Amino acid sequence: MNTESDQNKLLQKFKNLRKEPQKQVDYLTNAINDIEENLIRNKESYKIQMQKIDQLFRANVNDLNEQINQLKNDLEIQSLHLKQIEKWLKATRGWILIRKYLYKQKYRKWKMELLRTHYHIEDAYEAFNKTVFGNEANHPIWKVCTNSLATVQYPTSNNWINEQSWLHYRKQIIESQLSTKNKDEIKCIQHRLRSRKITQQIFNHHSNRESHENNEDYVDEINESKQQDELTNYPYSINHPLHIHEQQLMNTFNQIKTVQYLNLIELNEKENDLHSLLFQKY
């Protein structure tokens, strides 16, 4: 009995052992099938992700390229604008030089006329002094006067209250002995003397106005130019349209240069970003 039961147990155990490899084979087969299905799903997911990444990459590259092209176009426009402003500045400064030249010529002509008038008045003044207040011993008028003192009614020294009365007295003596022509010449000399004072006032007024209009930053330069040539002074006025236009052009030029510099920095950054993006891709 024991022998049969043992045999049955052995047979049952053997049957169970025969089924075990089949279970393992089925398990491995199922695992392989699951892995293959996962691989297929992963491949599809990978393709989808790569397509999305590729689309995002292309979008970023296109965006960077558009920004770079826009910056290059802006830089080109700014360069053309700067060249145009440089031409305008050159033309404006040329007109300023022409204005300076014309002013120098006008000022030189005016100053020479003023100097000629001044020297002419000085000569007339000296001639008048020589005629009226010259040495009476050597002047023919006083010789005539000494021969005809009886015809002149002149006050004594006690009646010479001031210098004006003394001059009036001498004027009476001279006019009594001069002809009408000589009197007219003396009146002309007096008129020139009065004009001399007016001319001197005009000259002082012009000099004061010129020094007032000069910019303080150019004081040393103007003083040096006055020592070299007083006739070449130029009244720099910031209110003149040419100088206002020049300053406006300079301000615009500096603003465009600043914007251009910032655009260059941004362009370099965008190009570096594009290179980094392409390097990561490939």
MIDOSE-1310 file (N, C-alpha, C; in nm, 2 decimals, decimal comma, always signed):
residues 282
mnte	+0,08/-0,12/+0,00/+0,00/+0,00/+0,00/+0,09/+0,12/+0,00; +0,18/+0,12/+0,09/+0,27/+0,23/+0,09/+0,34/+0,25/-0,04; +0,37/+0,14/-0,10/+0,45/+0,15/-0,22/+0,36/+0,22/-0,33; +0,24/+0,19/-0,34/+0,15/+0,25/-0,44/+0,13/+0,39/-0,42
sdqn	+0,10/+0,43/-0,29/+0,08/+0,57/-0,26/+0,21/+0,65/-0,29; +0,32/+0,59/-0,26/+0,44/+0,66/-0,29/+0,46/+0,68/-0,44; +0,42/+0,58/-0,52/+0,43/+0,59/-0,66/+0,34/+0,70/-0,72; +0,22/+0,70/-0,66/+0,12/+0,80/-0,70/+0,17/+0,94/-0,67
kllq	+0,23/+0,96/-0,56/+0,29/+1,09/-0,52/+0,40/+1,13/-0,62; +0,48/+1,03/-0,65/+0,59/+1,06/-0,74/+0,54/+1,10/-0,88; +0,44/+1,02/-0,93/+0,38/+1,05/-1,06/+0,31/+1,19/-1,06; +0,24/+1,23/-0,95/+0,18/+1,36/-0,94/+0,29/+1,47/-0,94
kfkn	+0,39/+1,45/-0,87/+0,50/+1,54/-0,86/+0,57/+1,56/-0,99; +0,58/+1,45/-1,06/+0,65/+1,45/-1,19/+0,56/+1,53/-1,29; +0,42/+1,51/-1,28/+0,33/+1,58/-1,37/+0,34/+1,73/-1,34; +0,35/+1,76/-1,21/+0,36/+1,91/-1,18/+0,49/+1,97/-1,23
lrke	+0,60/+1,89/-1,22/+0,72/+1,94/-1,27/+0,72/+1,96/-1,42; +0,64/+1,87/-1,49/+0,63/+1,89/-1,64/+0,56/+2,01/-1,68; +0,46/+2,05/-1,59/+0,38/+2,17/-1,62/+0,46/+2,30/-1,59; +0,55/+2,30/-1,50/+0,63/+2,42/-1,45/+0,70/+2,49/-1,56
pqkq	+0,78/+2,42/-1,65/+0,85/+2,49/-1,76/+0,75/+2,56/-1,85; +0,64/+2,49/-1,88/+0,54/+2,56/-1,97/+0,49/+2,69/-1,91; +0,47/+2,69/-1,78/+0,42/+2,81/-1,71/+0,53/+2,92/-1,73; +0,66/+2,88/-1,71/+0,76/+2,98/-1,72/+0,77/+3,03/-1,87
vdyl	+0,75/+2,94/-1,96/+0,76/+2,98/-2,10/+0,64/+3,07/-2,13; +0,52/+3,04/-2,08/+0,41/+3,13/-2,10/+0,43/+3,27/-2,03; +0,49/+3,27/-1,91/+0,52/+3,39/-1,84/+0,62/+3,48/-1,92; +0,72/+3,41/-1,97/+0,82/+3,49/-2,05/+0,77/+3,54/-2,18
tnai	+0,68/+3,45/-2,24/+0,62/+3,50/-2,37/+0,53/+3,62/-2,34; +0,45/+3,62/-2,24/+0,37/+3,73/-2,20/+0,45/+3,86/-2,17; +0,57/+3,84/-2,10/+0,65/+3,95/-2,07/+0,72/+4,01/-2,20; +0,76/+3,92/-2,29/+0,81/+3,97/-2,41/+0,71/+4,04/-2,49
ndie	+0,59/+3,99/-2,50/+0,48/+4,06/-2,57/+0,46/+4,20/-2,51; +0,45/+4,21/-2,37/+0,43/+4,34/-2,31/+0,55/+4,43/-2,34; +0,67/+4,38/-2,34/+0,78/+4,47/-2,37/+0,78/+4,52/-2,52; +0,74/+4,43/-2,61/+0,73/+4,47/-2,75/+0,62/+4,58/-2,76
enli	+0,51/+4,56/-2,69/+0,40/+4,66/-2,70/+0,45/+4,79/-2,64; +0,52/+4,79/-2,53/+0,57/+4,91/-2,47/+0,67/+4,98/-2,56; +0,75/+4,90/-2,63/+0,85/+4,95/-2,72/+0,78/+5,03/-2,84; +0,67/+4,96/-2,89/+0,60/+5,03/-2,99/+0,53/+5,16/-2,95
rnke	+0,48/+5,16/-2,83/+0,42/+5,28/-2,77/+0,52/+5,39/-2,75; +0,64/+5,34/-2,69/+0,75/+5,44/-2,67/+0,80/+5,50/-2,80; +0,81/+5,42/-2,90/+0,86/+5,47/-3,03/+0,76/+5,57/-3,08; +0,63/+5,54/-3,07/+0,53/+5,64/-3,12/+0,53/+5,77/-3,04
syki	+0,54/+5,75/-2,91/+0,55/+5,87/-2,82/+0,68/+5,95/-2,85; +0,79/+5,88/-2,87/+0,92/+5,94/-2,90/+0,91/+6,02/-3,03; +0,84/+5,96/-3,13/+0,82/+6,04/-3,26/+0,74/+6,16/-3,24; +0,63/+6,15/-3,16/+0,55/+6,26/-3,13/+0,62/+6,37/-3,06
qmqk	+0,70/+6,33/-2,96/+0,78/+6,43/-2,88/+0,89/+6,49/-2,97; +0,95/+6,41/-3,05/+1,05/+6,47/-3,14/+0,99/+6,57/-3,24; +0,87/+6,53/-3,29/+0,80/+6,63/-3,38/+0,77/+6,76/-3,31; +0,72/+6,75/-3,18/+0,70/+6,87/-3,11/+0,82/+6,95/-3,08
idql	+0,93/+6,88/-3,04/+1,06/+6,95/-3,02/+1,11/+7,01/-3,15; +1,10/+6,94/-3,26/+1,14/+6,99/-3,38/+1,06/+7,12/-3,42; +0,93/+7,11/-3,40/+0,85/+7,23/-3,43/+0,89/+7,35/-3,34; +0,91/+7,32/-3,21/+0,95/+7,42/-3,12/+1,08/+7,48/-3,16
fran	+1,18/+7,39/-3,20/+1,31/+7,44/-3,24/+1,30/+7,53/-3,36; +1,22/+7,48/-3,46/+1,21/+7,56/-3,58/+1,14/+7,69/-3,55; +1,05/+7,69/-3,46/+0,98/+7,82/-3,43/+1,08/+7,91/-3,36; +1,16/+7,86/-3,27/+1,26/+7,95/-3,20/+1,37/+8,00/-3,30
vndl	+1,41/+7,91/-3,39/+1,51/+7,95/-3,49/+1,45/+8,06/-3,58; +1,33/+8,04/-3,63/+1,26/+8,13/-3,71/+1,24/+8,27/-3,64; +1,21/+8,26/-3,52/+1,19/+8,38/-3,44/+1,32/+8,46/-3,42; +1,43/+8,38/-3,39/+1,56/+8,45/-3,38/+1,60/+8,50/-3,51
neqi	+1,58/+8,43/-3,62/+1,62/+8,48/-3,75/+1,54/+8,61/-3,79; +1,42/+8,61/-3,76/+1,34/+8,73/-3,78/+1,39/+8,85/-3,70; +1,42/+8,82/-3,57/+1,47/+8,93/-3,49/+1,61/+8,98/-3,54; +1,69/+8,89/-3,58/+1,82/+8,92/-3,63/+1,81/+9,00/-3,76
nqlk	+1,72/+8,96/-3,85/+1,70/+9,03/-3,98/+1,65/+9,17/-3,95; +1,56/+9,18/-3,85/+1,50/+9,31/-3,82/+1,60/+9,40/-3,77; +1,69/+9,35/-3,68/+1,80/+9,43/-3,62/+1,90/+9,48/-3,73; +1,93/+9,39/-3,82/+2,02/+9,42/-3,93/+1,96/+9,53/-4,02
ndle	+1,83/+9,52/-4,05/+1,76/+9,62/-4,12/+1,76/+9,76/-4,05; +1,73/+9,75/-3,92/+1,74/+9,87/-3,84/+1,88/+9,94/-3,84; +1,98/+9,85/-3,83/+2,12/+9,91/-3,83/+2,15/+9,97/-3,97; +2,10/+9,91/-4,07/+2,13/+9,96/-4,21/+2,06/+10,10/-4,22
iqsl	+1,93/+10,10/-4,18/+1,86/+10,23/-4,19/+1,93/+10,34/-4,10; +1,97/+10,30/-3,98/+2,04/+10,39/-3,90/+2,17/+10,44/-3,96; +2,24/+10,35/-4,02/+2,37/+10,39/-4,09/+2,34/+10,49/-4,20; +2,24/+10,46/-4,28/+2,20/+10,56/-4,38/+2,16/+10,69/-4,33
hlkq	+2,08/+10,69/-4,22/+2,04/+10,81/-4,15/+2,16/+10,89/-4,10; +2,26/+10,82/-4,04/+2,38/+10,88/-3,99/+2,46/+10,95/-4,10; +2,47/+10,88/-4,21/+2,54/+10,93/-4,33/+2,47/+11,06/-4,38; +2,34/+11,06/-4,38/+2,26/+11,18/-4,42/+2,29/+11,29/-4,33
iekw	+2,28/+11,26/-4,20/+2,31/+11,37/-4,10/+2,45/+11,42/-4,11; +2,55/+11,34/-4,14/+2,68/+11,38/-4,15/+2,69/+11,48/-4,27; +2,62/+11,45/-4,38/+2,61/+11,54/-4,50/+2,55/+11,67/-4,46; +2,44/+11,67/-4,38/+2,37/+11,79/-4,34/+2,47/+11,87/-4,25
lkat	+2,53/+11,80/-4,16/+2,63/+11,87/-4,07/+2,74/+11,94/-4,15; +2,79/+11,87/-4,25/+2,90/+11,92/-4,33/+2,85/+12,05/-4,40; +2,73/+12,04/-4,46/+2,67/+12,15/-4,53/+2,64/+12,27/-4,43; +2,59/+12,24/-4,31/+2,56/+12,34/-4,22/+2,69/+12,41/-4,17
rgwi	+2,79/+12,33/-4,14/+2,92/+12,39/-4,09/+2,98/+12,47/-4,21; +2,96/+12,43/-4,33/+3,01/+12,51/-4,44/+2,94/+12,64/-4,45; +2,81/+12,65/-4,43/+2,74/+12,78/-4,43/+2,79/+12,86/-4,31; +2,82/+12,79/-4,19/+2,87/+12,87/-4,08/+3,00/+12,93/-4,11
lirk	+3,09/+12,85/-4,18/+3,22/+12,91/-4,22/+3,20/+13,02/-4,32; +3,11/+13,01/-4,41/+3,08/+13,12/-4,50/+3,03/+13,24/-4,42; +2,94/+13,22/-4,33/+2,90/+13,33/-4,24/+3,01/+13,40/-4,17; +3,10/+13,32/-4,11/+3,22/+13,37/-4,04/+3,30/+13,45/-4,14
ylyk	+3,32/+13,40/-4,26/+3,41/+13,47/-4,35/+3,35/+13,60/-4,39; +3,22/+13,60/-4,42/+3,15/+13,72/-4,46/+3,15/+13,82/-4,35; +3,13/+13,77/-4,22/+3,13/+13,86/-4,11/+3,27/+13,92/-4,09; +3,38/+13,84/-4,11/+3,51/+13,89/-4,09/+3,54/+14,00/-4,20
qkyr	+3,50/+13,97/-4,32/+3,52/+14,07/-4,42/+3,44/+14,20/-4,39; +3,32/+14,19/-4,35/+3,24/+14,30/-4,32/+3,30/+14,37/-4,20; +3,34/+14,30/-4,10/+3,39/+14,36/-3,98/+3,53/+14,43/-4,01; +3,61/+14,36/-4,09/+3,74/+14,42/-4,13/+3,71/+14,55/-4,20
kwkm	+3,62/+14,55/-4,30/+3,59/+14,67/-4,37/+3,54/+14,78/-4,28; +3,44/+14,74/-4,19/+3,39/+14,84/-4,10/+3,49/+14,90/-4,01; +3,58/+14,81/-3,96/+3,68/+14,86/-3,87/+3,78/+14,95/-3,94; +3,82/+14,91/-4,06/+3,91/+15,00/-4,13/+3,85/+15,13/-4,16
ellr	+3,72/+15,14/-4,20/+3,65/+15,26/-4,21/+3,65/+15,34/-4,08; +3,62/+15,27/-3,98/+3,62/+15,34/-3,85/+3,76/+15,39/-3,81; +3,86/+15,31/-3,84/+4,00/+15,36/-3,81/+4,03/+15,48/-3,90; +3,99/+15,48/-4,03/+4,02/+15,59/-4,11/+3,95/+15,72/-4,06
thyh	+3,82/+15,70/-4,02/+3,75/+15,81/-3,97/+3,81/+15,86/-3,84; +3,86/+15,77/-3,76/+3,92/+15,80/-3,63/+4,05/+15,89/-3,66; +4,13/+15,84/-3,75/+4,26/+15,91/-3,78/+4,23/+16,04/-3,85; +4,13/+16,04/-3,93/+4,09/+16,17/-4,00/+4,05/+16,27/-3,89
ieda	+3,97/+16,22/-3,80/+3,92/+16,31/-3,69/+4,04/+16,36/-3,60; +4,13/+16,26/-3,58/+4,25/+16,30/-3,50/+4,33/+16,41/-3,57; +4,35/+16,39/-3,70/+4,42/+16,49/-3,78/+4,35/+16,63/-3,78; +4,21/+16,62/-3,79/+4,14/+16,75/-3,78/+4,14/+16,81/-3,65
yeaf	+4,14/+16,72/-3,54/+4,15/+16,77/-3,41/+4,29/+16,84/-3,38; +4,39/+16,78/-3,43/+4,53/+16,84/-3,42/+4,54/+16,97/-3,49; +4,48/+16,97/-3,62/+4,48/+17,09/-3,69/+4,40/+17,20/-3,63; +4,29/+17,16/-3,57/+4,21/+17,27/-3,49/+4,29/+17,32/-3,37
nktv	+4,35/+17,23/-3,30/+4,43/+17,27/-3,18/+4,54/+17,36/-3,22; +4,61/+17,32/-3,33/+4,72/+17,41/-3,38/+4,67/+17,54/-3,43; +4,55/+17,54/-3,49/+4,49/+17,67/-3,54/+4,45/+17,76/-3,42; +4,38/+17,70/-3,33/+4,32/+17,78/-3,22/+4,41/+17,80/-3,10
fgne	+4,48/+17,70/-3,06/+4,57/+17,70/-2,94/+4,71/+17,70/-2,97; +4,75/+17,72/-3,09/+4,89/+17,71/-3,13/+4,98/+17,82/-3,07; +5,11/+17,82/-3,10/+5,20/+17,92/-3,04/+5,17/+18,06/-3,10; +5,12/+18,15/-3,02/+5,08/+18,28/-3,08/+5,20/+18,36/-3,14
anhp	+5,32/+18,33/-3,09/+5,43/+18,41/-3,15/+5,47/+18,36/-3,29; +5,43/+18,24/-3,32/+5,46/+18,19/-3,45/+5,34/+18,18/-3,55; +5,22/+18,21/-3,50/+5,10/+18,20/-3,58/+5,06/+18,33/-3,64; +5,03/+18,34/-3,77/+5,00/+18,46/-3,83/+4,88/+18,53/-3,78
iwkv	+4,78/+18,45/-3,72/+4,66/+18,51/-3,67/+4,69/+18,61/-3,56; +4,78/+18,56/-3,47/+4,81/+18,65/-3,35/+4,89/+18,77/-3,39; +4,96/+18,76/-3,50/+5,03/+18,88/-3,55/+4,93/+18,98/-3,60; +4,82/+18,93/-3,67/+4,71/+19,02/-3,72/+4,64/+19,08/-3,60
ctns	+4,62/+19,00/-3,50/+4,54/+19,04/-3,38/+4,61/+19,15/-3,31; +4,75/+19,14/-3,30/+4,82/+19,24/-3,23/+4,82/+19,38/-3,30; +4,80/+19,38/-3,43/+4,79/+19,50/-3,50/+4,65/+19,56/-3,50; +4,55/+19,49/-3,46/+4,41/+19,54/-3,46/+4,34/+19,51/-3,33
latv	+4,40/+19,52/-3,22/+4,34/+19,49/-3,09/+4,23/+19,60/-3,06; +4,24/+19,71/-3,12/+4,15/+19,82/-3,08/+4,01/+19,79/-3,14; +4,01/+19,70/-3,24/+3,88/+19,67/-3,30/+3,80/+19,56/-3,23; +3,87/+19,50/-3,14/+3,81/+19,38/-3,07/+3,77/+19,43/-2,93
qypt	+3,65/+19,40/-2,89/+3,60/+19,42/-2,75/+3,61/+19,30/-2,67; +3,72/+19,29/-2,59/+3,74/+19,17/-2,51/+3,74/+19,21/-2,36; +3,70/+19,12/-2,28/+3,70/+19,15/-2,13/+3,84/+19,13/-2,08; +3,85/+19,18/-1,96/+3,98/+19,17/-1,89/+3,98/+19,03/-1,82
snnw	+4,10/+19,00/-1,76/+4,12/+18,87/-1,70/+4,03/+18,86/-1,58; +3,98/+18,97/-1,52/+3,89/+18,96/-1,41/+3,75/+18,91/-1,45; +3,72/+18,93/-1,58/+3,59/+18,88/-1,62/+3,59/+18,74/-1,67; +3,71/+18,68/-1,67/+3,72/+18,54/-1,72/+3,67/+18,45/-1,60
ineq	+3,55/+18,43/-1,59/+3,49/+18,35/-1,48/+3,54/+18,21/-1,48; +3,53/+18,15/-1,60/+3,57/+18,01/-1,61/+3,64/+17,99/-1,74; +3,68/+17,86/-1,77/+3,75/+17,83/-1,89/+3,67/+17,85/-2,01; +3,53/+17,83/-2,00/+3,45/+17,85/-2,12/+3,45/+18,00/-2,16
swlh	+3,44/+18,09/-2,07/+3,44/+18,23/-2,11/+3,58/+18,27/-2,17; +3,68/+18,21/-2,12/+3,81/+18,24/-2,18/+3,82/+18,19/-2,33; +3,77/+18,06/-2,35/+3,76/+18,01/-2,48/+3,67/+18,09/-2,57; +3,56/+18,14/-2,52/+3,47/+18,23/-2,60/+3,54/+18,36/-2,64
yrkq	+3,62/+18,41/-2,55/+3,70/+18,53/-2,58/+3,80/+18,51/-2,69; +3,87/+18,40/-2,68/+3,97/+18,37/-2,79/+3,90/+18,34/-2,92; +3,78/+18,28/-2,91/+3,70/+18,25/-3,03/+3,66/+18,39/-3,10; +3,62/+18,49/-3,02/+3,59/+18,62/-3,07/+3,71/+18,68/-3,14
iies	+3,82/+18,67/-3,08/+3,94/+18,73/-3,15/+3,97/+18,66/-3,28; +3,96/+18,53/-3,28/+3,99/+18,46/-3,41/+3,89/+18,48/-3,52; +3,76/+18,48/-3,48/+3,65/+18,50/-3,58/+3,65/+18,64/-3,63; +3,70/+18,74/-3,56/+3,71/+18,88/-3,61/+3,81/+18,89/-3,72
qlst	+3,91/+18,80/-3,72/+4,02/+18,81/-3,82/+4,01/+18,71/-3,93; +3,91/+18,61/-3,92/+3,90/+18,51/-4,02/+3,80/+18,55/-4,13; +3,82/+18,49/-4,25/+3,72/+18,51/-4,35/+3,61/+18,41/-4,34; +3,50/+18,43/-4,42/+3,39/+18,34/-4,42/+3,43/+18,19/-4,45
knkd	+3,52/+18,18/-4,55/+3,57/+18,04/-4,58/+3,64/+17,98/-4,47; +3,73/+18,05/-4,40/+3,80/+17,99/-4,28/+3,70/+17,96/-4,17; +3,60/+18,04/-4,15/+3,50/+18,01/-4,05/+3,42/+17,88/-4,08; +3,39/+17,86/-4,21/+3,32/+17,74/-4,25/+3,41/+17,62/-4,23
eikc	+3,54/+17,63/-4,25/+3,63/+17,52/-4,23/+3,64/+17,49/-4,08; +3,64/+17,59/-4,00/+3,64/+17,57/-3,85/+3,52/+17,50/-3,81; +3,40/+17,54/-3,86/+3,27/+17,48/-3,83/+3,28/+17,33/-3,87; +3,34/+17,30/-3,99/+3,35/+17,16/-4,03/+3,43/+17,08/-3,94
iqhr	+3,54/+17,14/-3,89/+3,63/+17,07/-3,80/+3,55/+17,05/-3,67; +3,47/+17,14/-3,62/+3,39/+17,12/-3,50/+3,29/+17,01/-3,52; +3,23/+17,00/-3,64/+3,14/+16,90/-3,67/+3,21/+16,76/-3,66; +3,33/+16,75/-3,72/+3,41/+16,63/-3,71/+3,44/+16,59/-3,57
lrsr	+3,47/+16,69/-3,49/+3,50/+16,66/-3,35/+3,38/+16,60/-3,28; +3,27/+16,66/-3,31/+3,15/+16,60/-3,25/+3,12/+16,46/-3,30; +3,14/+16,44/-3,43/+3,13/+16,30/-3,49/+3,23/+16,20/-3,43; +3,34/+16,25/-3,39/+3,44/+16,16/-3,33/+3,39/+16,11/-3,20
kitq	+3,33/+16,19/-3,12/+3,27/+16,14/-2,99/+3,16/+16,04/-3,02; +3,07/+16,06/-3,11/+2,97/+15,97/-3,15/+3,02/+15,84/-3,20; +3,12/+15,85/-3,28/+3,19/+15,73/-3,34/+3,25/+15,64/-3,23; +3,32/+15,71/-3,14/+3,38/+15,64/-3,02/+3,28/+15,57/-2,94
qifn	+3,16/+15,63/-2,92/+3,05/+15,57/-2,84/+3,00/+15,45/-2,92; +2,99/+15,46/-3,05/+2,94/+15,34/-3,13/+3,04/+15,23/-3,12; +3,17/+15,26/-3,13/+3,27/+15,16/-3,13/+3,27/+15,09/-2,99; +3,26/+15,17/-2,88/+3,25/+15,11/-2,75/+3,13/+15,02/-2,73
hhsn	+3,02/+15,07/-2,79/+2,89/+14,99/-2,78/+2,91/+14,86/-2,85; +2,97/+14,86/-2,97/+2,99/+14,74/-3,05/+3,08/+14,64/-2,98; +3,19/+14,70/-2,92/+3,28/+14,61/-2,85/+3,22/+14,54/-2,73; +3,13/+14,62/-2,65/+3,07/+14,56/-2,54/+2,97/+14,46/-2,58
resh	+2,89/+14,48/-2,69/+2,79/+14,38/-2,73/+2,86/+14,26/-2,78; +2,98/+14,28/-2,85/+3,05/+14,16/-2,90/+3,10/+14,07/-2,79; +3,16/+14,14/-2,68/+3,21/+14,06/-2,57/+3,10/+14,00/-2,49; +2,98/+14,06/-2,49/+2,86/+14,00/-2,42/+2,81/+13,88/-2,49
enne	+2,81/+13,88/-2,63/+2,76/+13,76/-2,70/+2,86/+13,65/-2,71; +2,98/+13,67/-2,68/+3,08/+13,56/-2,69/+3,05/+13,46/-2,57; +3,06/+13,34/-2,60/+3,04/+13,23/-2,50/+3,16/+13,23/-2,40; +3,13/+13,20/-2,28/+3,23/+13,20/-2,17/+3,34/+13,09/-2,20
dyvd	+3,29/+12,98/-2,26/+3,39/+12,87/-2,29/+3,50/+12,91/-2,38; +3,47/+13,02/-2,46/+3,57/+13,06/-2,56/+3,64/+13,19/-2,53; +3,64/+13,23/-2,40/+3,70/+13,35/-2,36/+3,85/+13,35/-2,39; +3,92/+13,24/-2,35/+4,07/+13,24/-2,37/+4,10/+13,24/-2,51
eine	+4,03/+13,16/-2,59/+4,05/+13,16/-2,74/+4,03/+13,29/-2,80; +3,92/+13,37/-2,76/+3,89/+13,50/-2,82/+4,00/+13,60/-2,78; +4,04/+13,59/-2,65/+4,15/+13,68/-2,61/+4,28/+13,66/-2,69; +4,31/+13,54/-2,72/+4,43/+13,51/-2,80/+4,41/+13,56/-2,94
skqq	+4,29/+13,54/-3,00/+4,26/+13,59/-3,13/+4,26/+13,74/-3,14; +4,22/+13,81/-3,03/+4,23/+13,95/-3,03/+4,37/+14,00/-3,04; +4,46/+13,93/-2,97/+4,60/+13,97/-2,97/+4,66/+13,94/-3,11; +4,62/+13,84/-3,18/+4,67/+13,81/-3,31/+4,61/+13,90/-3,41
delt	+4,48/+13,91/-3,42/+4,42/+13,99/-3,52/+4,28/+14,03/-3,47; +4,26/+14,16/-3,43/+4,14/+14,20/-3,37/+4,03/+14,20/-3,47; +4,06/+14,21/-3,60/+3,96/+14,22/-3,70/+3,89/+14,08/-3,74; +3,95/+13,97/-3,69/+3,89/+13,84/-3,72/+3,80/+13,78/-3,61
nypy	+3,75/+13,87/-3,52/+3,66/+13,82/-3,42/+3,53/+13,78/-3,48; +3,46/+13,68/-3,42/+3,34/+13,63/-3,47/+3,24/+13,62/-3,35; +3,13/+13,69/-3,35/+3,04/+13,69/-3,24/+2,96/+13,56/-3,24; +3,00/+13,46/-3,16/+2,93/+13,33/-3,16/+2,80/+13,35/-3,08
sinh	+2,69/+13,32/-3,15/+2,56/+13,33/-3,09/+2,48/+13,20/-3,10; +2,44/+13,14/-2,99/+2,37/+13,01/-2,99/+2,23/+13,03/-3,04; +2,18/+13,16/-3,05/+2,05/+13,18/-3,10/+2,04/+13,19/-3,25; +2,15/+13,19/-3,32/+2,15/+13,20/-3,47/+2,09/+13,07/-3,53
plhi	+2,01/+13,08/-3,63/+1,95/+12,96/-3,69/+2,05/+12,85/-3,73; +2,16/+12,90/-3,78/+2,26/+12,80/-3,83/+2,32/+12,72/-3,71; +2,35/+12,79/-3,60/+2,40/+12,72/-3,48/+2,29/+12,63/-3,41; +2,17/+12,68/-3,42/+2,06/+12,60/-3,36/+2,04/+12,47/-3,44
heqq	+2,04/+12,48/-3,58/+2,03/+12,37/-3,66/+2,15/+12,27/-3,64; +2,27/+12,32/-3,63/+2,38/+12,24/-3,61/+2,37/+12,16/-3,48; +2,32/+12,23/-3,37/+2,31/+12,16/-3,24/+2,20/+12,05/-3,25; +2,09/+12,08/-3,32/+1,98/+11,98/-3,33/+2,04/+11,86/-3,41
lmnt	+2,11/+11,88/-3,51/+2,17/+11,77/-3,59/+2,27/+11,69/-3,50; +2,35/+11,76/-3,42/+2,44/+11,69/-3,33/+2,36/+11,60/-3,23; +2,25/+11,66/-3,17/+2,17/+11,58/-3,08/+2,11/+11,46/-3,14; +2,06/+11,48/-3,26/+2,00/+11,36/-3,33/+2,10/+11,26/-3,37
fnqi	+2,22/+11,30/-3,41/+2,33/+11,21/-3,44/+2,37/+11,13/-3,32; +2,38/+11,19/-3,21/+2,42/+11,12/-3,08/+2,32/+11,02/-3,04; +2,19/+11,06/-3,06/+2,08/+10,97/-3,02/+2,08/+10,85/-3,11; +2,10/+10,87/-3,24/+2,10/+10,75/-3,33/+2,22/+10,66/-3,30
ktvq	+2,33/+10,72/-3,27/+2,45/+10,65/-3,24/+2,43/+10,56/-3,12; +2,36/+10,62/-3,02/+2,33/+10,54/-2,89/+2,24/+10,42/-2,92; +2,13/+10,45/-3,00/+2,04/+10,34/-3,04/+2,11/+10,24/-3,12; +2,20/+10,28/-3,21/+2,27/+10,18/-3,29/+2,36/+10,10/-3,21
ylnl	+2,43/+10,16/-3,11/+2,51/+10,08/-3,02/+2,43/+9,97/-2,94; +2,32/+10,01/-2,89/+2,23/+9,91/-2,82/+2,18/+9,80/-2,92; +2,15/+9,84/-3,04/+2,11/+9,74/-3,14/+2,22/+9,64/-3,17; +2,34/+9,69/-3,18/+2,45/+9,60/-3,20/+2,47/+9,50/-3,09
ieln	+2,46/+9,55/-2,97/+2,47/+9,46/-2,85/+2,36/+9,35/-2,86; +2,24/+9,40/-2,88/+2,12/+9,30/-2,89/+2,14/+9,20/-3,01; +2,20/+9,25/-3,12/+2,22/+9,16/-3,23/+2,32/+9,05/-3,20; +2,43/+9,09/-3,13/+2,53/+8,99/-3,09/+2,47/+8,89/-2,99
eken	+2,38/+8,93/-2,90/+2,32/+8,84/-2,81/+2,23/+8,74/-2,89; +2,15/+8,79/-2,98/+2,06/+8,71/-3,06/+2,14/+8,61/-3,14; +2,25/+8,65/-3,20/+2,33/+8,56/-3,28/+2,39/+8,45/-3,19; +2,44/+8,49/-3,07/+2,49/+8,39/-2,98/+2,39/+8,29/-2,94
dlhs	+2,26/+8,34/-2,91/+2,16/+8,24/-2,88/+2,13/+8,15/-3,00; +2,13/+8,20/-3,12/+2,10/+8,11/-3,23/+2,21/+8,01/-3,25; +2,34/+8,05/-3,23/+2,45/+7,95/-3,24/+2,44/+7,84/-3,13; +2,40/+7,88/-3,01/+2,39/+7,79/-2,90/+2,27/+7,69/-2,93
llfq	+2,16/+7,74/-2,99/+2,05/+7,66/-3,02/+2,08/+7,56/-3,13; +2,15/+7,60/-3,23/+2,19/+7,51/-3,34/+2,29/+7,41/-3,29; +2,38/+7,45/-3,20/+2,48/+7,36/-3,15/+2,42/+7,25/-3,06; +2,32/+7,28/-2,98/+2,24/+7,18/-2,90/+2,16/+7,09/-2,99
ky	+2,12/+7,14/-3,10/+2,03/+7,05/-3,19/+2,12/+6,95/-3,26; +2,24/+6,99/-3,31/+2,32/+6,90/-3,38/+2,44/+6,85/-3,31
